[in-house]
Amino acid sequence: MGKIVVSENVSLDGVIQDPAGVEGFERGGWVGRIGDQGREEAARVAIDEAVGAEAMLCGRRTYEFFAARWPSRTGPLADRLNSMPKYVVSSTLESPAWHNTTVLKGDVIDEVAKLKQAMDGEIVVAASFHLWHSLMEHDLVDELRLMIYPIVLGTAERLFGEISEKRLMRLVSTRTVDDLALLIYELVGKADQRESTLNYYDTLVEVAEDCPTMEARVPQSRGDKKTKAVVEYEILVKHPYEYTEEDIAFETYAVLHEIPKGIWGKERKMFLSKGHPHLRVSALPKRYGWGIHNNAEGKIALIAVESSEYKQLMDDPRTTKIKAFRSTRA
């Protein structure tokens, strides 16, 4: 089954209207107000996304904007966009001029659901605001990729308007280079909605890119005082696949702060009412060479980076892979 990925440029205050400045919006063209390095990074993200996608899906207006520009261009991004399969939702378009284009003429929800069922890999929806909002309302969107630009525009068309009901998401990846931030969110479907925003499911937190060891090591206490990594390690080694990220976050906090077990229930509720970082920031995958596997129930186990089990999880397409945060900036 395919995966619908919505890719959007968005301002710091959530505006998505007229990023290129071609729609007549008085504050349009805001993506061009970043430095050269920001533009280079945005271009790299666009190329990576196009190369990694199996197809592009657009509304009629976005399709015509792209079709008027890309066929005459060359280069890695143009070559990929011009050759890849493209699907456009339209009841009136008869003879699309852009190479390798298929027109979806029926009910948009039915047609996209069929397309998603028939394909493998990512189907990227670029721009096409009204299209992807409709798809999101019908639980057809799997992932949001938001390129955040450091500009505030004020009143304009924003990323999210009114929706019929809440949509749960979890942040799965971030990338920051100077002026730009790329945030990737996975949408949790209705059938799989969990109130937790801290736990991961069927996910391997890989060791960080700058992890100093490629063999798992046991963290050590500092004198007679246990570090956070030591507490996390001891819990997970003794109880593989028994604790969720929420459990680990609270119990580590309780141990380090010497909270009496008799009031853990009350303290846990207060603790989890506030935001807390994922184990992606833990020293275990950042410095000590431990992958962190979250199973289908969100229960966690440590996996040594050099182990065959780690390799199997890395090779398993059913397991989502996200890297632990780096200790140093890229």
Secondary structure by P-SEA (a helix, b strand, c coil): cbbbbbbbbbcccccccccccccccccccccccccaaaaaaaaaaaaaaaaaccbbbbcaaaaaaaaacccccccaaaaaaaccbbbbbccccccccccccccccccaaaaaaaaaaacccccccccaaaaaaaaaaaccccbbbbbcccccccccccccccccbbbbbbbccccccccbbbbbbbbbccccccccccccccccccccccccccbbbbbbcccccccaaaaaaaaaaaccccccaaaaaaaaaaaaacccccaaaaaaaaaaccccccccccccccccbbbbbbccccbbbbbbcccaaaaaaaacccbbbbbccccccc
